[in-house]
């Protein structure tokens, strides 16, 4: 199964609303990210909120490059 990193982050947080609370954003913002793409400034906060289980490299490889071993 090839799940989008943002969807994995939602799963790790427990729900879209839970991830929104962790990031202090409105849950609708998460929906926008799922549909339109994640702004680069949110990649590191999501990495921190998921305790590194979803990395900035997975979320925005165009900005941060490929995942590092």
C-alpha positions, 0 to 999 in steps of 0.5 A: 500500500502506497499511502501519502505521507500526510495521510500517514501523519494523520493516522499516527496522530489518530485523526485529522482533527488530532493532527490539526490540534498538534499543529495549532491549525484548523482541521480544514487546513489538513484537508487543503494539504491533502488535496492541494499539497503541503506547503514546505513550512509545515514539513518540519512541524509535522515531522516533529508532531509525528516524532520523526515517523513521517519525515520532512524528506517524505513530505517534501522531497522536492525541497529537502531531497530524498530520505537519508538512511 
